[in-house]
Amino acid sequence: LLDILALHAVVYDHDDMGTEWQGLCKECQERRVCFHLTARAPTDNLFLTVVSAGGSSLLWKPLTSEQIVSALNHSVLRAALTGAAVGEINHQSPRSGAL
């Protein structure tokens, strides 16, 4: 989907989606898309892993509206500062046969 949609942020649920988030985080970083990981019981180690993988934040669940707004504002601000306007993020056409 990162090749098809123009995004400023991806929010990934660590608890429901599993621990295979690092590949998606790397792809987000390559496309200048902010990556936010959510967890019910985040640890310092998980936070450091997210940051070292290029992620933007680790959000504590259950999420509040303030947390979501803050994370998305960070993403939009980062996109503005790096010149990653919505239309500039994904110039690649979808791969043949990709869904």
C-alpha positions in Angstrom: 0.0 0.0 0.0 2.9 2.4 0.5 3.5 2.3 -3.2 -0.1 3.1 -4.0 -1.3 5.6 -1.4 0.2 9.0 -0.5 0.6 9.0 3.3 2.1 11.1 6.0 1.8 8.5 8.8 1.3 4.8 9.5 0.1 3.7 12.9 0.8 0.0 13.6 -0.6 -2.1 16.4 2.2 -4.1 18.0 -0.2 -6.2 20.1 -2.6 -7.2 17.3 -0.3 -7.4 14.3 2.7 -9.1 15.9 6.3 -8.2 16.0 7.0 -8.1 12.3 6.8 -4.3 12.2 10.4 -3.5 11.6 10.3 -4.1 7.8 7.3 -1.8 7.5 9.0 0.8 9.6 12.0 0.7 7.3 9.8 1.1 4.2 8.1 4.0 5.9 11.5 5.6 6.6 12.6 5.2 3.0 9.4 7.0 1.8 9.6 9.7 4.5 6.4 8.5 6.1 6.2 8.7 9.9 5.8 5.3 11.6 4.1 5.1 15.0 3.9 1.9 16.9 1.2 1.2 19.6 1.4 -1.2 22.5 -0.6 -2.0 25.6 2.6 -2.3 27.7 5.4 -0.4 26.0 8.8 -0.9 27.5 11.9 1.2 27.4 13.5 -1.5 25.3 10.6 -1.4 22.7 10.8 2.4 22.6 14.6 2.3 21.9 14.0 -0.4 19.2 11.4 1.8 17.5 13.5 4.8 17.5 16.6 3.0 16.4 14.6 1.5 13.5 13.6 5.0 12.4 10.2 5.1 13.9 8.6 8.3 15.1 7.0 7.2 18.3 5.7 4.5 20.6 2.2 5.2 21.8 0.6 3.6 24.9 -2.8 1.9 24.4 -5.6 2.6 24.9 -5.0 5.6 22.7 -6.5 8.9 23.6 -7.7 11.4 21.0 -4.9 13.8 22.2 -2.2 11.1 21.5 -3.6 10.5 18.0 -3.8 14.2 17.2 -0.3 14.9 18.6 1.2 12.0 16.6 -0.5 13.0 13.4 0.4 16.7 13.9 4.0 15.5 14.3 3.8 13.6 11.1 2.3 16.5 9.1 4.9 18.9 10.6 7.7 16.5 9.7 6.4 16.2 6.1 6.3 20.0 5.8 9.8 20.4 7.1 11.3 17.7 4.9 9.3 18.8 1.8 7.4 15.5 1.6 4.1 16.9 0.5 1.3 14.3 0.1 1.7 14.2 -3.7 5.5 13.9 -3.5 5.7 10.9 -1.2 4.9 8.1 -3.7 5.9 8.6 -7.3 6.3 5.0 -8.0 3.7 3.2 -9.9 2.3 0.0 -8.3 4.3 -3.1 -9.1 2.8 -5.5 -11.7 0.5 -7.9 -10.0 0.5 -6.1 -6.7 -2.7 -5.7 -4.8 
